[in-house]
Amino acid sequence: MNRRDTASPDTAVTLALGEDYPELRHSVRRICEGFPGEYWRDLDDKRAYPTEFVQALTKSGFLGALIPEEYGGAGLPLRAAAVILEEINASGCTASPAHAQMYIMGTLLRHGNEKQKQRYLPGIASGELRLQAFGVTEPTTGSDTTQLKTRAVRQGDHYIVNGQKVWTSRALHSDLMLLLARTTPREQVKKRTEGLSVFLVDLRKAKGNGIEIRPIKALINHNTTEVFIENLKVPVEDLIGEEGQGFRYILDGMNAERILVASECVGDGRWLLKKGVDYANERRVFERPIGQNQGVQFPLARAYAELEAADLMCRRAAALFDAGRPCGADANIAKLLASEATWKAADTALQTHGGFGFAQEYDIERKWREARIYQTAPISTNLVLAYVAQHVLGLPRSY
Ligand SMILES: Cc1cc2nc3c(=O)[nH]c(=O)nc-3n(C[C@H](O)[C@H](O)[C@H](O)COP(=O)(O)OP(=O)(O)OC[C@H]3O[C@@H](n4cnc5c(N)ncnc54)[C@H](O)[C@@H]3O)c2cc1C
């Protein structure tokens, strides 16, 4: 078995069990108490962005958790950031409108030059600058990222960019966008992963000057958009790292993203499960609590067991990441298991609530819809399985 991308059995990392970061969890919960179900329902109805919620998180410094202290952030480990996102969702709030501000900057932090870091990171840490948009997915090439069609051609001290992105979430609520584009045509590179580059695009200047953003109406209120790029001028100083190495830089950030998203799933699952259990205890039909029936309690017990297992995988992946160890397989597996466990918890909570699960005022249907996304984004389940099959089990590449 080829275990080159997973933790070796002798990997010495510390895995926190029980309530890790209790003070952090407590602070997050206190903020979330100010944003009850009605707040999120109202936003859902209006398809609006939770500006006040994101501002409250920013003010408390949570979104700058991963930015080193020298750039104005809190310099916390990834596990702490994961706990913040988990608690937000476990409180019934939704972390996704804010989560990207935490981790998109990782590409800039790891691969940007000092001038770029000084220019952007302090503003991102304070929330003055919103870096929440990540333009990778394209309508015609989807999961086959290296085939993306957006082209950036150097002309003097600028690149001229043309192309289209889809599902670029929060682009209308972001000052900056991390953009992946091809700088060397596919035919002129040895490996398809070469010739792609990453740019930090200033959307404040670009909107109406080469970039047009259109919202997509979707199953969930995710503020996601289509981005049309036509003759956009991007200054050479906004290229991150080396030209042609962008795919590698993006991959570097994906482990963090997967671990954080997996932790959000666990949070959602915990909230949904609690709602299901509370309702199963309270609701009396046939003169007894519905939770007394094994047909109602067993799915809840199973959902709990699966969430606990997913949580352990999230902790292991984060511990490896924080120890600087290879964690590609662990991050992917954490996201796979957490997304499936959460979906089970969501469906079980909905079923437990009977007809009331469909009533908006219970918030179950909203969280049920939100829990579904994790099996598709940021990477779909099949692509995770293909990765594990190839890179962990050593099976032939299937795509
Ligand atoms: C709400 C939402 C928000 C998003 N936010 C962002 C964002 O901010 N930035 C961004 O860049 N992207 C974003 N995405 C895009 C997301 O990452 C993609 O939707 C996802 O990666 C899948 O790509 P696709 O939709 O093109 O599906 P496709 O690649 O067309 O795949 C369709 C289906 O076929 C399966 N499939 C494809 N190829 C194979 C294969 N070889 N073997 C087995 N199965 C296969 C997939 O698993 C999937 O189930 C978002 C998507 C959504 C829905």
The ligand as a Tripos MOL2 file, in Angstrom:
@<TRIPOS>MOLECULE
LIG
   53    58     1     0     0
SMALL
NO_CHARGES

@<TRIPOS>ATOM
      1 C1        -22.5880   26.7880   -3.1980 C.3       1 LIG1
      2 C2        -21.2650   26.5550   -3.8650 C.ar      1 LIG1
      3 C3        -20.1880   27.3720   -3.5410 C.ar      1 LIG1
      4 C4        -18.9680   27.2160   -4.1880 C.ar      1 LIG1
      5 N1        -17.9380   28.0970   -3.9430 N.ar      1 LIG1
      6 C5        -16.8260   28.0760   -4.7290 C.ar      1 LIG1
      7 C6        -15.8300   29.0990   -4.6400 C.ar      1 LIG1
      8 O1        -15.9200   30.0160   -3.8230 O.2       1 LIG1
      9 N2        -14.7780   29.0660   -5.5040 N.ar      1 LIG1
     10 C7        -14.6360   28.0820   -6.4410 C.ar      1 LIG1
     11 O2        -13.6580   28.1110   -7.1860 O.2       1 LIG1
     12 N3        -15.5550   27.0810   -6.5490 N.ar      1 LIG1
     13 C8        -16.6400   27.0730   -5.7290 C.ar      1 LIG1
     14 N4        -17.6040   26.0860   -5.8560 N.ar      1 LIG1
     15 C9        -17.4420   25.0780   -6.9020 C.3       1 LIG1
     16 C10       -17.2050   23.6710   -6.3410 C.3       1 LIG1
     17 O3        -15.8920   23.5830   -5.8770 O.3       1 LIG1
     18 C11       -17.5220   22.7120   -7.4940 C.3       1 LIG1
     19 O4        -18.9180   22.7580   -7.7120 O.3       1 LIG1
     20 C12       -17.0710   21.3110   -7.1990 C.3       1 LIG1
     21 O5        -15.6700   21.2610   -7.1080 O.3       1 LIG1
     22 C13       -17.5280   20.3420   -8.2870 C.3       1 LIG1
     23 O6        -17.2560   20.8600   -9.5640 O.3       1 LIG1
     24 P1        -18.4260   20.9410  -10.6590 P.3       1 LIG1
     25 O7        -19.6070   21.6020  -10.0310 O.co2     1 LIG1
     26 O8        -17.9010   21.5700  -11.8920 O.co2     1 LIG1
     27 O9        -18.8100   19.4510  -10.9360 O.3       1 LIG1
     28 P2        -18.2250   18.4790  -12.0650 P.3       1 LIG1
     29 O10       -16.7420   18.5110  -12.0720 O.co2     1 LIG1
     30 O11       -18.9250   18.7860  -13.3580 O.co2     1 LIG1
     31 O12       -18.7160   17.0740  -11.5300 O.3       1 LIG1
     32 C14       -20.0970   16.6990  -11.5380 C.3       1 LIG1
     33 C15       -20.2400   15.3620  -10.8350 C.3       1 LIG1
     34 O13       -19.4610   14.3580  -11.5210 O.3       1 LIG1
     35 C16       -18.5470   13.7590  -10.6190 C.3       1 LIG1
     36 N5        -17.2810   13.5060  -11.3310 N.ar      1 LIG1
     37 C17       -16.6010   14.3360  -12.1820 C.ar      1 LIG1
     38 N6        -15.4950   13.7370  -12.6140 N.ar      1 LIG1
     39 C18       -15.4310   12.5260  -12.0260 C.ar      1 LIG1
     40 C19       -14.4970   11.4400  -12.0400 C.ar      1 LIG1
     41 N7        -13.3900   11.5000  -12.7950 N.pl3     1 LIG1
     42 N8        -14.7700   10.3370  -11.3170 N.ar      1 LIG1
     43 C20       -15.9020   10.2550  -10.5680 C.ar      1 LIG1
     44 N9        -16.8180   11.2500  -10.4970 N.ar      1 LIG1
     45 C21       -16.5810   12.3550  -11.2130 C.ar      1 LIG1
     46 C22       -18.3430   14.7570   -9.4950 C.3       1 LIG1
     47 O14       -17.9600   14.0960   -8.2970 O.3       1 LIG1
     48 C23       -19.7160   15.4100   -9.3890 C.3       1 LIG1
     49 O15       -20.5490   14.6500   -8.5400 O.3       1 LIG1
     50 C24       -18.8160   26.1960   -5.1660 C.ar      1 LIG1
     51 C25       -19.9000   25.3500   -5.4670 C.ar      1 LIG1
     52 C26       -21.1080   25.5360   -4.8520 C.ar      1 LIG1
     53 C27       -22.2640   24.6500   -5.2370 C.3       1 LIG1
@<TRIPOS>BOND
     1     1     2 1
     2     2     3 ar
     3     2    52 ar
     4     3     4 ar
     5     4     5 ar
     6     4    50 ar
     7     5     6 ar
     8     6     7 ar
     9     6    13 1
    10     7     8 2
    11     7     9 ar
    12     9    10 ar
    13    10    11 2
    14    10    12 ar
    15    12    13 ar
    16    13    14 ar
    17    14    15 1
    18    14    50 ar
    19    15    16 1
    20    16    17 1
    21    16    18 1
    22    18    19 1
    23    18    20 1
    24    20    21 1
    25    20    22 1
    26    22    23 1
    27    23    24 1
    28    24    25 2
    29    24    26 1
    30    24    27 1
    31    27    28 1
    32    28    29 2
    33    28    30 1
    34    28    31 1
    35    31    32 1
    36    32    33 1
    37    33    34 1
    38    33    48 1
    39    34    35 1
    40    35    36 1
    41    35    46 1
    42    36    37 ar
    43    36    45 ar
    44    37    38 ar
    45    38    39 ar
    46    39    40 ar
    47    39    45 ar
    48    40    41 1
    49    40    42 ar
    50    42    43 ar
    51    43    44 ar
    52    44    45 ar
    53    46    47 1
    54    46    48 1
    55    48    49 1
    56    50    51 ar
    57    51    52 ar
    58    52    53 1
@<TRIPOS>SUBSTRUCTURE
     1 LIG1         1 GROUP 0 **** ****
